[in-house]
Amino acid sequence: MNATFDAKNIHDKTTFHRRFKHALRFQNYYGHNLDALYDLFMEIQSDLTLVIVNTESLSNNLGAYGESIVDLLKTVNLQKANITIKFN
């Protein structure tokens, strides 16, 4: 699966999780928090290439929470051989 997520107009946690869930077609049981996000990434068995566009907007608009999102995505990128996350 290939997916693109544009972070440009993300200004709050709720919007981030709602749009991210939609972009990656997460199941309804997704908990809309960083722990749930990490857990779902760990469950992915198929190949995934995810491009995050306007990555800097996460930190600019969400502060420390946005930085935590980017850190989590970088961790997933290192831990899961079948997942490639690119930051633009």
Sequence and secondary structure as in RCSB ss.txt:
>XXXX:A:sequence
MNATFDAKNIHDKTTFHRRFKHALRFQNYYGHNLDALYDLFMEIQSDLTLVIVNTESLSNNLGAYGESIVDLLKT
VNLQKANITIKFN
>XXXX:A:secstr
 EEEEE TT  SHHHHHHHHHHHHT  TT  SSHHHHHHHHHH  S EEEEEESTHHHHHHHTHHHHHHHHHHHH
HHHH TTEEEEE 
